[in-house]
Amino acid sequence: MSLETGQSRLKVTLSTFMFLQYFIWGCWYASMGTYLAHTLGFDGGQVGLAYGAFAIGAMISPFFVGLVADRYFATERILAVLGLAGGVVLCLLPRMRTFATFYPALILYCAIFVPTLALGNSLSMHHLADAARDFPRVKVFSAVGWFVAGVVLSLLAAEQRALQFYLAGASSIAFGLFALTLPHTPPKKTGADVSLGEVLGLDALALLGKPAFAIFIACMFLICIPLYFYFVMLSIYLTDLQWQGIAAKMTLAQVSDVVFLFLLPVFLKTLGYKRTIVVGILAWVARYFALSASVHAPAAQTLLVFLAIGVHGVCYDFLFIAGQLYVDEEANARIRGAAQGLIAFILWGAGAFVGTLLAGRVLAAHALPGVGGSHGGYDWAAIWRLPAWGAVAVLVLFLLFFRDPARKAA
């Protein structure tokens, strides 16, 4: 088999893997807030904590990858086990009807699922001949998977039903079985005499000695704080606006994601990392100001909300994917896996935990008084303004202090 044919088959396999991985995630993540708030009756603080469960999983993930994936087992086999175990936990989640039972079960599931993100990215970049060119094109199918999940949810009217978790659970089992078809990726450090810091992936912290990399990590952490307001609150906001088929309409974000994943290599080549990431932060600023303006602009409300959803490709790809590629470029081969674990810890872990926790508290603090002791909705205009100005502050810091890495020869 020629190298070109082998790479073509590999891209198809990795694309299918990304589709399944994000189909699972898309089945429950975007609509969970509505299910928790309107079906189970959780308050804003509890909804924020529930979304923070994903962040806890992300904080555990680098340690799991360092302790297990890099030393003892092939990556594709770990992905298979995680997929099957995650499917079981997802199917048990609908039985948890109180916060005291639902929350720890969700943390367990997230601790199982989140390592698959870093492991999948690391495996893909390891086997692709030109990761900077090909990885975004493979990653497109993650957006397609999330898009299809949202459409299926709306067709089944499952946004406020436990069915979303059963669908995700069945998909996770399929994902686990499919992972066995991925290219063999043996552990990198089998039999090696490694330090505790290397086992835990702490070697990647050496990259913080580069001022530009340290500023990048700090800004990624800070932007995650306003960023997660969108994920925690949008489905609740659209439910309060009495939109129908919310999950399907929110998949406009994934259409945008596909478009800008194809454009990302062009932007990176033309603008470099700094300007590309600046465009991504600006998109978050525009998203939140559009949502704030939509509250008191009934004539333009639908347009403004769809605008906020439609810039998702710029918001996500120009920060998350560009950030992962920047880290991959800055790290050497020995610490590349640990470096991807570090950026996952920041984007989906520490930053997400602070962001979702703050979002939940802001949501609870802006509940409007209703009848019989219940709330009568939320002060959405004030809520959306807070992350908008937070994103502006991060933009200023990034513009002032981050420096592009030197262009490497092709």
C-alpha positions in Angstrom: 0.0 0.0 0.0 1.4 3.4 -1.0 1.9 6.1 1.6 -0.8 8.3 -0.1 -3.3 5.5 -0.1 -2.6 4.6 3.6 -3.0 8.3 4.6 -6.3 8.5 2.7 -7.7 5.5 4.6 -6.3 6.8 7.8 -8.1 10.1 7.3 -11.4 8.3 6.7 -10.9 6.2 9.9 -10.0 9.2 12.0 -12.9 11.3 10.6 -15.4 8.5 11.5 -13.8 8.4 15.0 -14.2 12.2 15.4 -17.8 12.0 14.2 -18.7 9.3 16.8 -16.9 11.1 19.6 -18.6 14.4 19.1 -22.0 12.8 18.4 -21.9 11.4 21.9 -21.0 14.8 23.3 -23.6 16.6 21.2 -26.4 14.3 22.4 -26.4 15.7 25.9 -24.0 18.6 26.5 -25.9 21.5 24.8 -29.4 20.4 26.0 -28.5 19.2 29.5 -29.1 22.7 31.0 -32.7 22.7 29.8 -33.2 19.1 31.1 -31.8 20.0 34.5 -33.6 23.3 34.9 -37.0 22.5 33.4 -37.3 18.7 33.9 -35.5 18.0 37.1 -36.0 21.5 38.6 -32.3 22.2 39.5 -31.5 25.8 40.3 -28.9 28.0 38.5 -26.1 27.1 40.9 -26.7 23.4 40.5 -26.8 23.7 36.7 -23.5 25.5 36.8 -22.0 22.8 39.0 -23.3 20.1 36.7 -21.5 21.7 33.7 -18.5 21.9 35.9 -18.4 18.1 36.1 -17.0 18.1 32.6 -14.2 20.4 33.9 -13.4 18.0 36.8 -13.1 15.2 34.2 -10.7 17.4 32.2 -8.6 18.1 35.3 -8.3 14.3 35.9 -7.5 13.6 32.3 -3.9 14.6 32.1 -3.0 12.4 35.1 -4.8 9.5 33.6 -3.0 9.9 30.3 0.3 10.3 32.0 -0.1 7.3 34.4 -1.8 4.8 32.1 -1.9 5.8 28.4 1.8 6.7 28.0 3.1 3.7 30.0 1.0 0.6 29.9 -1.6 0.3 27.1 -2.0 1.1 23.5 -4.1 4.2 22.9 -6.7 2.6 20.7 -7.4 -0.1 23.4 -7.8 2.5 26.1 -10.3 4.4 23.9 -12.3 1.2 23.4 -12.5 0.6 27.2 -13.4 4.2 27.9 -16.1 4.2 25.2 -17.8 1.0 26.5 -17.6 2.1 30.2 -18.9 5.6 29.3 -21.9 4.0 27.5 -22.9 2.1 30.7 -22.7 5.2 32.9 -24.7 7.3 30.4 -27.5 4.8 30.4 -27.6 4.9 34.2 -27.8 8.7 34.4 -31.5 9.0 33.7 -32.2 7.0 36.9 -30.6 9.8 38.9 -33.4 12.3 39.6 -31.8 14.3 42.5 -28.7 16.5 42.4 -27.1 14.4 45.1 -27.2 11.4 42.8 -27.0 12.9 39.4 -23.9 15.1 40.1 -21.4 12.4 41.2 -22.6 10.1 38.4 -22.0 12.8 35.9 -18.5 13.5 37.3 -17.8 9.8 36.9 -18.9 9.9 33.2 -16.9 13.0 32.4 -13.8 11.5 34.0 -14.3 8.6 31.6 -15.1 10.7 28.5 -12.7 13.6 28.7 -9.5 11.6 28.3 -10.8 10.4 24.9 -10.4 14.0 23.6 -6.7 14.3 24.4 -6.0 10.7 23.4 -7.9 11.1 20.1 -6.1 14.3 19.2 -2.7 12.8 20.2 -3.3 9.7 18.2 -4.4 11.6 15.2 -1.5 14.0 15.2 0.9 11.1 15.7 -0.2 9.2 12.6 -1.1 12.1 10.2 1.8 12.9 7.8 1.1 16.7 8.0 -0.8 17.4 11.2 -1.0 21.2 10.6 -2.7 20.7 7.2 -4.7 17.5 7.8 -5.8 17.6 11.4 -8.3 20.5 10.9 -9.8 18.6 8.0 -10.2 15.5 10.0 -11.6 17.5 12.9 -14.3 18.8 10.6 -16.2 15.6 11.3 -16.4 16.3 15.0 -18.6 19.3 14.0 -20.6 17.0 11.7 -21.2 14.6 14.6 -22.4 17.3 16.9 -24.6 18.7 14.1 -26.3 15.3 13.5 -26.8 14.8 17.2 -28.6 18.1 17.5 -30.9 17.3 14.6 -31.7 13.8 15.9 -32.4 15.3 19.4 -34.9 17.8 17.9 -36.5 15.1 15.7 -37.1 13.0 18.8 -38.1 16.1 20.9 -35.5 14.9 23.4 -34.1 18.2 24.6 -35.9 18.0 27.9 -36.1 14.2 28.2 -33.8 11.5 29.6 -33.8 10.0 26.1 -30.8 12.2 25.3 -28.6 10.2 27.7 -29.8 6.8 26.3 -28.9 8.0 22.8 -25.5 9.1 24.0 -25.0 5.8 25.8 -25.7 3.7 22.8 -23.4 5.9 20.7 -20.6 5.6 23.2 -20.8 1.8 23.0 -20.5 2.0 19.2 -17.6 4.4 19.7 -15.8 2.0 22.0 -16.1 -0.8 19.5 -15.0 1.4 16.6 -11.9 2.5 18.5 -10.5 -1.0 18.0 -10.1 -0.2 14.3 -7.8 2.7 14.9 -4.1 2.4 13.9 -2.1 0.7 16.6 -0.5 3.3 18.9 1.7 1.6 21.5 2.6 3.4 24.8 5.6 5.6 24.3 7.3 5.0 27.6 7.0 1.2 28.1 9.9 0.0 30.2 11.4 3.5 30.4 12.9 4.9 33.5 10.9 8.1 33.9 10.5 10.6 36.7 7.2 11.2 38.6 6.9 14.6 36.8 7.1 12.9 33.4 4.6 10.2 34.4 2.1 12.9 35.4 2.7 14.9 32.2 4.4 17.7 34.2 7.3 17.9 31.7 5.1 20.1 29.6 5.3 22.8 32.3 8.8 23.5 31.0 7.1 25.2 28.1 6.0 27.9 30.5 9.5 29.1 30.6 8.8 30.7 27.2 7.2 34.0 27.9 4.9 33.8 24.8 3.7 30.3 25.8 3.1 31.4 29.4 1.0 34.4 28.2 -0.9 32.0 25.8 -1.8 29.6 28.6 -2.8 32.5 30.9 -5.1 34.0 28.3 -6.6 30.6 27.4 -7.5 30.1 31.0 -9.0 33.6 31.3 -11.0 33.5 28.1 -12.5 30.2 29.3 -14.2 32.0 32.2 -16.6 34.1 30.0 -16.6 31.4 27.3 -18.5 28.8 29.3 -21.5 31.2 30.0 -22.6 30.3 26.4 -22.6 26.5 26.9 -24.3 26.6 30.3 -27.0 29.2 29.5 -27.9 29.2 25.8 -30.4 26.3 25.8 -32.1 27.8 28.9 -32.3 31.2 27.3 -33.8 29.8 24.1 -36.3 27.8 26.2 -37.3 31.0 28.0 -37.8 32.6 24.5 -40.1 29.6 23.8 -38.1 28.4 20.8 -39.0 25.0 19.4 -36.5 22.5 18.1 -33.7 24.2 20.0 -31.1 21.4 19.6 -31.5 21.5 15.8 -31.4 25.3 15.6 -28.3 25.3 17.7 -26.5 23.1 15.2 -26.1 26.2 13.0 -22.9 26.4 15.2 -21.6 23.2 13.7 -22.3 24.3 10.1 -20.1 27.3 10.9 -17.6 25.0 12.6 -17.2 22.9 9.4 -16.7 26.0 7.2 -14.1 27.6 9.5 -12.2 24.4 10.1 -11.5 24.3 6.4 -10.5 27.9 6.5 -8.3 27.6 9.6 -5.1 26.5 7.8 -5.5 29.4 5.5 -5.9 31.9 8.3 -2.9 30.4 10.2 -0.7 30.6 7.2 -1.8 34.1 6.3 -2.2 35.7 9.8 -0.1 33.6 12.1 -1.3 32.3 15.5 -1.6 35.7 17.2 -4.0 37.4 14.7 -6.0 34.2 14.2 -6.6 33.8 18.0 -7.4 37.6 18.2 -10.1 37.0 15.6 -11.4 34.1 17.7 -11.6 36.3 20.9 -13.3 39.1 18.9 -16.0 36.6 17.8 -16.7 35.8 21.5 -17.1 39.5 22.2 -19.5 39.9 19.2 -21.4 36.8 20.3 -22.2 38.0 23.8 -23.1 41.6 22.8 -25.4 40.1 20.1 -27.1 38.0 22.8 -27.4 40.9 25.2 -28.9 43.1 22.4 -31.4 40.4 21.4 -33.2 40.5 24.8 -34.8 43.9 24.2 -34.9 43.9 20.4 -37.9 41.8 19.6 -37.9 42.7 15.9 -34.3 41.6 15.5 -34.2 39.0 18.2 -34.1 35.9 16.0 -31.5 37.4 13.7 -29.2 38.4 16.6 -29.5 35.0 18.3 -28.7 33.2 15.0 -25.8 35.6 14.5 -24.5 34.6 18.0 -24.9 30.9 17.2 -23.5 31.3 13.6 -20.1 32.7 14.7 -19.3 29.5 16.6 -16.8 28.3 14.0 -14.7 31.4 14.6 -15.2 31.2 18.3 -14.3 27.6 18.7 -11.8 26.8 15.9 -9.7 30.0 16.1 -9.2 29.4 19.9 -9.5 25.7 20.7 -8.1 24.1 17.5 -5.6 26.9 16.8 -4.5 26.6 20.4 -4.0 22.8 20.1 -2.0 23.3 16.9 0.1 26.1 18.5 0.9 23.8 21.5 1.8 20.9 19.1 4.2 23.2 17.2 5.9 24.5 20.4 6.3 21.0 22.0 9.0 18.5 21.0 8.1 14.9 20.2 8.9 13.7 23.7 6.5 15.9 25.5 3.8 16.4 22.8 1.3 14.1 24.5 1.8 15.9 27.9 1.6 19.3 26.2 -1.8 18.3 24.7 -2.9 17.1 28.1 -1.9 20.5 29.5 -3.9 22.5 27.0 -6.9 20.1 27.6 -6.5 20.8 31.4 -6.7 24.5 30.7 -9.5 24.6 28.1 -11.8 21.9 29.5 -10.5 21.7 33.0 -9.4 24.6 35.2 -10.8 27.4 33.0 -14.1 25.5 32.4 -14.5 24.7 36.1 -14.2 28.4 37.1 -16.3 29.5 34.1 -19.2 27.1 34.7 -19.2 27.7 38.4 -19.3 31.5 37.9 -21.9 31.1 35.2 -24.2 29.1 37.5 -23.8 31.7 40.3 -24.5 34.5 37.9 -27.6 32.7 36.6 -28.9 32.1 40.1 -28.2 35.7 41.1 -30.1 37.1 38.1 -33.3 35.0 38.6 -36.3 37.3 38.6 -39.0 36.9 41.2 -42.0 34.9 40.1 -45.2 33.5 41.6 -45.3 31.2 44.7 -41.6 31.5 45.5 -40.4 30.3 42.1 -38.4 32.5 39.7 -40.0 34.2 36.7 -37.1 33.9 34.3 -33.8 35.7 34.3 -32.4 39.2 33.6 -30.7 38.0 30.4 -29.5 41.3 29.2 -27.4 41.8 32.3 -26.3 38.1 32.2 -24.9 38.3 28.7 -23.1 41.6 29.2 -20.9 40.2 31.9 -19.0 37.6 29.7 -18.9 40.2 26.8 -16.8 42.6 28.9 -14.8 39.7 30.3 -13.8 38.7 26.7 -12.9 42.3 26.0 -10.5 42.3 28.9 -8.8 39.1 27.8 -8.5 40.5 24.2 -6.6 43.5 25.5 -4.2 41.4 27.6 -3.5 39.0 24.6 -2.9 41.9 22.2 -0.5 43.6 24.5 1.6 40.6 25.7 1.5 37.7 23.3 4.1 37.3 20.6 3.8 35.1 17.6 6.3 32.2 17.4 9.0 32.5 14.7 7.8 31.0 11.4 9.3 27.6 10.8 10.7 26.5 7.5 8.4 24.2 5.6 
